Amino acid sequence: MMKPFFFSLAEHCRQTYDSRVNKSGIFESNQLLGSFIGTAINKNIDSAVVVQCRYEFESEKPERIQIKFHDFNIPTERENSSSCLDEDALHVLGEVRGKYQTQELLCGAFLPKPLMSSGQNLHLQFVGKYPPKMTNKVQYYGFRAEYRFLTNFGITSGVQQGNECNFVYNSSERITGLFHSPNFPGYYPENVVCNYYFYGVDERIVLRFTYFDVEGISTCEHQTASDYVEFSNFMTTDRKFTRHCGKLPDFEVRSDGRFFRF
């Protein structure tokens, strides 16, 4: 049985993306795999080559980093499985006590949902094998993705107020439209509070939710450590409405007057 040969030169397979240089761009696994594969061939290594490539994104306040995948195929543990192997996956890293640790493994033949940083840094690490051991019929191996340094939390509707996650929707400009959570359809980042303000001229506001999945349980109160959304006819809390969290079927909420806050 052929044993994998581990090959990793961090200084040759580390790419840093700084928002002061470019605000957006494309990165892909094939950019950095070439040198490893070439070295293995030159050394006549008759085994699978295990490579590690690190991608580090650094932004400045108040920017967040968003990653959107255009191509993706990294074999799962076995055919018809969704489990990833540590040595054949894209690792999403998070900083814990000054050290970066794997928080999520990405693999499979489907495009992952967009990623968004919770702060000014985002690190990814691709660990792969060459030649790859495919568990599906897709011939492409690796990934291709777009990075963007954003200040709008990935929300393109409404008018943002400053650099915070506050957006205004005014019926004098548009009477219908769509709005969504930060980074949708990907997970919203941690430790973020967003306010959506709706102003009608002579109209009441109707919010119709066609998808709702906010991490939380029971009554969504603080003691449950739940994320939640709240509705209000005022700038302050409105006792008429209870908090909403969890995974809910389609529903709608109506304002009493010409202003509504979500």
Buried (B, 14 or more C-beta within 10 A) or exposed (E): EEEBBEBBEEEEBBEEBEBEEEEEEEBBBBBBBEBBBEBBEEEEEEEBBBBBBBBBBBBEEEBBBBBBBEBBBBBBEEEEEEEBBEEBBBBBBBBEEEEBEEEBBBBBBEBBBBBBBBBBBBBBBBBBBBEBEBBEEBEBBBBBBBBBBBBBBBBEBBEBEEEBBBBBBBBEEEEEEEBBBBBBEBBBBEEBEBBBBBBBEEEBBEBEBEEBEBBBEEEBBEEEEBBBBBBBBEEEEBEEBEBBBBEEEEEEBEBEEBBBBB
